[in-house]
C-alpha cells in the first residue's frame, strides 16, 4: 500500500471558536495544501454544538476523496460530535488543542455545551497534539481524552493554545507531524 499524499485526500480544516485568523497555522496550511478547504460555521462567536457538528458532517459527506480532518480546539469537539452522522469513511484526523469542555471554569461558559465528549474509540486513525500550558485544557485531561479515543498522543511542550496568539502561526513541527501522519494513512 502506498502512502497517502495531499492530492489523494480532501483535507478538511475545522477551526475552533472565533475561527482561525490569517496568521493561524490552520489558515496557512489551507493556503499551502491544494486539496484543503475550511469547514465554515454560521456563528463563529456563538457556537451551537448541533449546528457545528452538522457542518462538519456535511463537509465529510460531500467529499469526493478520502477525508482527512485537521481540527483545532472547539473544532475537535464539533468533529467528535459529528462522527455518528458521517456517511463516508474518514481516513484520519489530526486533532490539536482538545479543549476541556467539562471544566466549569472554561470561558466563555457556553463552550461547555460542547461537552461531554463521547469516550468511545474514534473509528479512524488519529493524532492528538496537546500543550502542557493550554489555558483551555489541563494536559492530563487532554491526554486522558486522547487515550479514550485511541489517538496517538503528542506532547507539544509549553505551547499555550497552539494558535497564532501563542506564537504558532507557521508551525513547522506540526506541519512535519501532519505530513508523517498522512504518509501512514
N, C-alpha and C positions, 0 to 999 in steps of 0.2 A: 504494500500500500504506500502510495506516495504522500508526501507531506502536503497539507493544505496550504494554499497561498491566498493572499488577499483577493486576487481575481476570481478565486473559486467560491467565495463566500459573500453573503450580504452581511456587512458589518453594521449592526445597529447600535448607535451611540445613545445611551439612556442617561441623560443628565439628572441631577437631583434638584432640590429646592432652589428656586430662582434661576434655573438653567445654568449652563456653563458659558461664561463670558468669552470675549475674544482671546484672552491670554491663557485660558484654562487648557490643560493638556487634552481634554476631550475635543475641544474645538480645533486645536492644532492637528490632532490625529485625523479628525474628519476631513480636514483640508488635504492631508497627505495621502490618505488611503482611498484609492479610486472607487471602491465599492461601498464606502461608508456613507450612511445617512443618519440624521438625527431623528429620534422619536420626539415629535413636538407635542407639547401639552397646551391646553387652552388656558389653564391657570397655573403659571409658574410660581406665583407667590401665595396662592391659597390652594394648595394641593388637596385633591379629594382622591382617596385610595382607589375607589371603584373606577373613576374616570382615568386615572393614570394607568392602572392595570389594563384597562380596556385598550388604551392607546398602544401599549407595549404589545398586547396580544394581536391587535390589528396589524401592526408593523411586521410581526413574526409571520402571521398568516398570509400576508400579502407578499412575502419574499419569494423570489424566483430561484435562489440558490440556497445552499445550506446556510443557516443563520449562526452568526457569532455575535453575542451580545457583549457590549462594553458599558458597564453601568457604574455610576458614581453616586455614593451617598443615598439619598432618598430614591434615586433611580434603581438601586439594588432592591429596595423594599417593593417598589412598583413591579419590578421584574418577577420577584418571587411570588407575589400575589397573582400575577398574570399567568403563571405556568399551567393551571388547570384549563385555561382557555386556549392553549396552543394547539392548533390543528396540524401544524407542520413541525418536523423534527428540528431541534436546535443542536448544532454541532458542539457548542461550548459557550461558556460565559466567563468574562473577566470582570470580577467584582471588586470595586475599590472603595474603601472607607465605609463599611457597613455601619449604618447608624443604629444606635441602641434605642429603638422605638418603644421600649418598655420602661424607659427611665422617666419617672415623673418630673425630673428637673430639666428635661430637654426643652429647649426654646427654639422656635415658637411651639407652644403647647400642642397645637393641632397636628404636629408631626407624629404624636403618639397614636393618632387614628390609623397609622400605617402598621401598627402592631396588633396583636403579637405575630411573630413570624411563624410560619409552619416549620416544624422541626424534622420533616422527612428529608431524606437524601434527595438532592436535585437529580432529575432524570437525564442529565448530560454532564460531561466533564466541566469542572470549574476551578478557577483560581480565585482566592480571596486575599487581597492585599490590605493590611491594616497598619496603622501608626500607633506607636506607644503613647503619644500625647494628643490623640484626636479629641477635640472638645465635644464631639457628638457621640463618642463611644469609648468606654473603657476597653483597653486592649484585651483583657481576659473575656469580656463579653463578645467581642468580635471573633476571638479565637474559638470560643465555645459554639457560636453560631455557625462558623465555617465548618467546624468538626461535625455538627449535626447534619449539615448539608452535604458532607462528603467532599468539601472543597480542599484543594491543595492550599495550604496557608503560607503566606509570605509576610514576614516581619519587615516593615519598611523603616523601622527605627523611629527616631523622633521626627516625624514628618507632618505634624499638625493634621489638618483635614485633607491632606494630599490634593490641594487645589491651588489656584493661582495666588490666593492670599497667603498661602503657606510657602510660596516660592516654587510651586510645581506648575509652571506654565509649560516650558519644554521639560519633559520628564523622561530623559534618556533611559534611565533604569527601567521605568515602566514600559517604555517602547520595546526595549530588548526582551523583557519578560513576556510581553504580549506576542512578539514575533516567535519566541521559543514555544509558547503555548499553542499558537496557531500551527506551527510546524508539526506538532504532535497530534493534531486532530485528524 
